[in-house]
Amino acid sequence: MYDGPDSYILTGRTKENNSKYDLIVVGGGPAGLAAAIEAYQNGLQDILVLERDQELGGILQQCIHNGFGIHQFKEQLTGPQYAGRFIEELERIGIVYELGTMVLHITKDKRIQAVSKEYGYQTFYAKSIILAMGCRERPRGAISIPGTRPSGIMTAGTAQRYINIDGYMVGKRVIILGSGDIGMIMARRMTLEGAKVLAVAEIMPYSSGLNRNIVQCLHDFDIPLLLSHTITDIRGKDRVESVTISEVDENKQPVQGTGVDYDCDTILLSVGLIPENELTREMGVVMDPHTKGAKVNQWMETSIEGVFACGNVLHVHDLVDFVTEESQRAGRNAAKYVLGESMRKKTTSTHIVTEAGEGIGYVIPQMIVKELSDETITLSMRPTGVYTDAELLVKGDGKIIKTTKKSYMAPGEMERIKIDRSMLCGDIGTLTVEVSKE
Ligand SMILES: Cc1cc2nc3c(=O)[nH]c(=O)nc-3n(C[C@H](O)[C@H](O)[C@H](O)COP(=O)(O)OP(=O)(O)OC[C@H]3O[C@@H](n4cnc5c(N)ncnc54)[C@H](O)[C@@H]3O)c2cc1C
């Protein structure tokens, strides 16, 4: 049990009337659940999960389609089924969690302030913290679409929640802006619920979602995907009545005279996700401007020792299976940190810095502590364009140390490369990942 600062006035209590924990996980989505379970399996028992929603499972509870768990369980599960496996395990091993509890502030010295209906304003203390707050969707205001502001315009995730959890149908004739995975999944869902999806308009010349969703959600239902197109007008007073969709040029500017009008009552936006990092920024963690998440090392540890980040709050993932794997790494290393088995000797160790080279948007982790653990290091990244028959090169100070052939790569699909620690011997200072078309 952590017996940290006594000078604070303890106002909080949990189901166990406790406010000091070895590990506190913020967010009870798939990332938080996997991290908490893994920390337990690596020797920590004194763990608390704080979740603002009324149930555990995060966004997966509204994803009732299948396709989850192919890598983790070699099975096709729905979102609630996938989350359910972790919730059952969490409950079986007895990890404490509080629902309806919104974390408001976290300080550098790992003091957490939260509020809930049941317990009011609470303060918790932790030896280590895992940030697993997920992400939210970009709304209309983030992309400045012209036109009037009637009802009937919402994010694809909001529509998903209304339909799959609350049981409300959101519209009959639908235009979807953006070809992110959530938008494409909602194109199929709306069709199955009896709506007519007129088109999915995408400003880029390629889809920003997984190839499998283009096939299974659009092609299989004859829903047109209009690449290099965007909405240039919205009409309607109380409710959306029609939109204009125009072609865009290579600078993403609408091409005059290409506008086509569509009569519709609903517009769903699927135009990107933003990691929920207000708490992270406020506590002073060093952030990555490309991922909009924390900068981490190979243990998923942020710039504040003992504070880890994983899942969509770290960088946007397209498959929850990889969220789980990454979060298990965070959980395992949080346990090592608390139990003092840590391999860190921060004062003496130096870092290898990772860099996104030609054709790559970002690389996670952003740094690798040289006193390495035995673990293989997984580098995660996104290409910035569509590539066929290309290679991913990993270079240590300019020298190629690994080459991976790729028949197809696109920005909508995260790439991963495993690096064996033996490849990082010597005094490499920078590890660069780049795309080669040779
Ligand atoms: C609308 C939507 C639909 C998606 N659909 C799919 C899909 O079909 N397939 C797929 O593989 N992936 C999908 N994703 C991606 C999906 O988010 C990830 O696969 C996975 O859910 C990420 O897990 P996570 O735990 O990081 O985040 P989340 O599942 O978002 O969980 C984060 C949790 O943290 C909680 N939280 C946040 N802030 C606080 C706070 N301050 N205090 C307390 N709790 C907090 C949230 O309530 C939430 O429960 C979707 C994402 C969104 C946004």
The ligand as an SDF file (V2000), in Angstrom:
LIG
                    3D

 53 58  0  0  0  0  0  0  0  0999 V2000
  -16.9490    6.6120  -32.2880 C   0  0  0  0  0  0  0  0  0  0  0  0
  -15.8260    5.6290  -32.4020 C   0  0  0  0  0  0  0  0  0  0  0  0
  -16.0540    4.4150  -33.0270 C   0  0  0  0  0  0  0  0  0  0  0  0
  -14.9990    3.4900  -33.1710 C   0  0  0  0  0  0  0  0  0  0  0  0
  -15.2270    2.3240  -33.8120 N   0  0  0  0  0  0  0  0  0  0  0  0
  -14.2360    1.4150  -33.8910 C   0  0  0  0  0  0  0  0  0  0  0  0
  -14.4600    0.1650  -34.4920 C   0  0  0  0  0  0  0  0  0  0  0  0
  -15.5510   -0.0860  -34.9840 O   0  0  0  0  0  0  0  0  0  0  0  0
  -13.4430   -0.7350  -34.5230 N   0  0  0  0  0  0  0  0  0  0  0  0
  -12.2090   -0.4620  -33.9520 C   0  0  0  0  0  0  0  0  0  0  0  0
  -11.2910   -1.3340  -33.9440 O   0  0  0  0  0  0  0  0  0  0  0  0
  -11.9830    0.7180  -33.3960 N   0  0  0  0  0  0  0  0  0  0  0  0
  -12.9540    1.6490  -33.3510 C   0  0  0  0  0  0  0  0  0  0  0  0
  -12.7230    2.8520  -32.8080 N   0  0  0  0  0  0  0  0  0  0  0  0
  -11.3820    3.1040  -32.3190 C   0  0  0  0  0  0  0  0  0  0  0  0
  -11.4390    2.7330  -30.8600 C   0  0  0  0  0  0  0  0  0  0  0  0
  -11.5400    3.9400  -30.1390 O   0  0  0  0  0  0  0  0  0  0  0  0
  -10.2750    1.9400  -30.3810 C   0  0  0  0  0  0  0  0  0  0  0  0
  -10.1620    0.7550  -31.1090 O   0  0  0  0  0  0  0  0  0  0  0  0
  -10.3780    1.6390  -28.8690 C   0  0  0  0  0  0  0  0  0  0  0  0
  -11.6810    1.7590  -28.3690 O   0  0  0  0  0  0  0  0  0  0  0  0
   -9.4660    2.5650  -28.1510 C   0  0  0  0  0  0  0  0  0  0  0  0
   -9.4530    2.1840  -26.8070 O   0  0  0  0  0  0  0  0  0  0  0  0
   -9.1270    3.2270  -25.6820 P   0  0  0  0  0  0  0  0  0  0  0  0
   -9.3120    2.5180  -24.3930 O   0  0  0  0  0  0  0  0  0  0  0  0
   -7.8300    3.8510  -25.9780 O   0  0  0  0  0  0  0  0  0  0  0  0
  -10.2150    4.3790  -25.8520 O   0  0  0  0  0  0  0  0  0  0  0  0
  -11.7770    4.4010  -25.5620 P   0  0  0  0  0  0  0  0  0  0  0  0
  -12.4600    3.1700  -25.9860 O   0  0  0  0  0  0  0  0  0  0  0  0
  -12.2510    5.6890  -26.1380 O   0  0  0  0  0  0  0  0  0  0  0  0
  -11.8350    4.4800  -23.9580 O   0  0  0  0  0  0  0  0  0  0  0  0
  -11.4000    5.6170  -23.2370 C   0  0  0  0  0  0  0  0  0  0  0  0
  -12.1830    5.6590  -21.9520 C   0  0  0  0  0  0  0  0  0  0  0  0
  -11.6680    6.6820  -21.1300 O   0  0  0  0  0  0  0  0  0  0  0  0
  -12.7500    7.3310  -20.4880 C   0  0  0  0  0  0  0  0  0  0  0  0
  -12.3050    8.6790  -20.0960 N   0  0  0  0  0  0  0  0  0  0  0  0
  -11.8560    9.6720  -20.9180 C   0  0  0  0  0  0  0  0  0  0  0  0
  -11.5330   10.7620  -20.2000 N   0  0  0  0  0  0  0  0  0  0  0  0
  -11.7770   10.4580  -18.9070 C   0  0  0  0  0  0  0  0  0  0  0  0
  -11.6510   11.1860  -17.6830 C   0  0  0  0  0  0  0  0  0  0  0  0
  -11.1990   12.4470  -17.6610 N   0  0  0  0  0  0  0  0  0  0  0  0
  -12.0080   10.5770  -16.5250 N   0  0  0  0  0  0  0  0  0  0  0  0
  -12.4600    9.2950  -16.5370 C   0  0  0  0  0  0  0  0  0  0  0  0
  -12.6090    8.5500  -17.6610 N   0  0  0  0  0  0  0  0  0  0  0  0
  -12.2690    9.1290  -18.8160 C   0  0  0  0  0  0  0  0  0  0  0  0
  -13.8410    7.3460  -21.5540 C   0  0  0  0  0  0  0  0  0  0  0  0
  -15.1210    7.5190  -20.9940 O   0  0  0  0  0  0  0  0  0  0  0  0
  -13.6610    5.9760  -22.1820 C   0  0  0  0  0  0  0  0  0  0  0  0
  -14.4360    4.9840  -21.5730 O   0  0  0  0  0  0  0  0  0  0  0  0
  -13.7330    3.7900  -32.6620 C   0  0  0  0  0  0  0  0  0  0  0  0
  -13.5060    5.0300  -32.0410 C   0  0  0  0  0  0  0  0  0  0  0  0
  -14.5370    5.9470  -31.9090 C   0  0  0  0  0  0  0  0  0  0  0  0
  -14.2550    7.2800  -31.2480 C   0  0  0  0  0  0  0  0  0  0  0  0
  1  2  1  0
  2  3  1  0
  2 52  2  0
  3  4  2  0
  4  5  1  0
  4 50  1  0
  5  6  2  0
  6  7  1  0
  6 13  1  0
  7  8  2  0
  7  9  1  0
  9 10  1  0
 10 11  2  0
 10 12  1  0
 12 13  2  0
 13 14  1  0
 14 15  1  0
 14 50  1  0
 15 16  1  0
 16 17  1  0
 16 18  1  0
 18 19  1  0
 18 20  1  0
 20 21  1  0
 20 22  1  0
 22 23  1  0
 23 24  1  0
 24 25  2  0
 24 26  1  0
 24 27  1  0
 27 28  1  0
 28 29  2  0
 28 30  1  0
 28 31  1  0
 31 32  1  0
 32 33  1  0
 33 34  1  0
 33 48  1  0
 34 35  1  0
 35 36  1  0
 35 46  1  0
 36 37  1  0
 36 45  1  0
 37 38  2  0
 38 39  1  0
 39 40  1  0
 39 45  2  0
 40 41  1  0
 40 42  2  0
 42 43  1  0
 43 44  2  0
 44 45  1  0
 46 47  1  0
 46 48  1  0
 48 49  1  0
 50 51  2  0
 51 52  1  0
 52 53  1  0
M  END
$$$$
